[in-house]
């Protein structure tokens, strides 16, 4: 399976149509049977991405007025038995966090797609624009408020894979606490490089691993790798498909 934040914004510029079309074509020719994507914010984004992904007969999302709820879509070559979207809700007020940020956080959630032998949870919590995941940071209460319902969603659904752009640093107490509370394991076992590109960060800012493929008991992840690490040929010249790299893991369920 694969997970990829498609960088759904801005709506114009950055060769978005070409990037989405090429990303879809590369995923369609790739090894993954299931692809979880984030930031597919409008129906236009979804059409661009889905058009070349013809081998993925099953497309999961919850409709909302502008597009897939939470910007979350799961493509599958395997039959889908059920789909549920669980929103995180608007988080409590926090010092230094604007009302608009809280509203945006309230649009986030988790897309749960049940296959025959495994459940896929695709998620994308609110971004931390400070690059600080300590308990004193203003985004900490927002992330904590979103990880709590995500934890409740994950508990009791094994075997399962939980993946997405968590916007939380791999080495932060938030992530270690989430893994402990859920019993999830990192498919990359802590070896994944930074997944948000340094080129899109402010000068001297440190890139972090904030995207994950996580597995529950009853699953085993092998053959992990990074997708879309290099620039691709685009009409306007070489460019990255996203400000994130993608992740891939072969995941097996216990018989």
DALIN-V848541 format. One line per field, one symbol per residue. ss: DSSP state (A for helix, B for strand, O for the rest). phi: phi as a letter, one per 40 degrees, with the letter a starting at -180 (. if undefined). burial: I if it has 24 or more other ideal C-beta (glycine too) atoms within 12 Angstrom, else O. A space follows every 50 residues. Layout:
ss: ???
phi: ???
burial: ???
//
This chain:
ss: OBBBBOOOOOOOOOOAAAAAAAAAAAAAOOOOOBBBBBOOOOAAAAAAAA AOOOOOOBBBOOBOOOOBAAAOBBBBOOOBBBBBBBBOOOOOOOOOOOAA AAAAAAOOBBBBBBBOOOBBBBBOOOOOOOOOOOOOOOOAAAAAAAAAAA AAAAOOOOOBBBBBBOOOOOOOAAAAAAAAAAOOBBOOOOOOOOOBOAAA OOOOOOOOOOBBBBBOOOBBBBBBBBBOOOOBOOOOOOBOOOOBOBBBBB BBBOO
phi: .bbaccfcbccbgffdccccccdccccccccccbbbbbgccbccdccccc dccccccbbbabcbdciddggbbbcaccdbcabbbbccgccccadgbccc ccccccccabbbbcccbabbbbaacccbccgbbccccccdcccccccccc cccccgbbcabbaiccfbcdccddcccccccbgcbcdcfgcccdbbcccc ccdgcccbcbbabbbccgbbbbfcacbfcccbcbdchdaccacbccbbac bbbcc
burial: IIIIIIIIIOOOOOIIOIIIIIIIIIIIOIOIIIIIIIIIIIOOIIOIII OOIOOIOIIIIIOOOOIIIIIIIIIIIIOIOOIIIIIIOIIOOIOOIOOO IIOIIIIIIIIIIIIOOIIIIIIIIIIIOIIOIOOOIIIIIIIIIIIIII IOIIOOIIIIIIIIIIIIIIOIOIIOOIIOOIOIIIIIOOOIOIIIIOOO OOOOOOIIIIIIIIIIOOIOIOOIIIIIOOOIOOOOOOIIIIIIIIIIII IOIOO
//
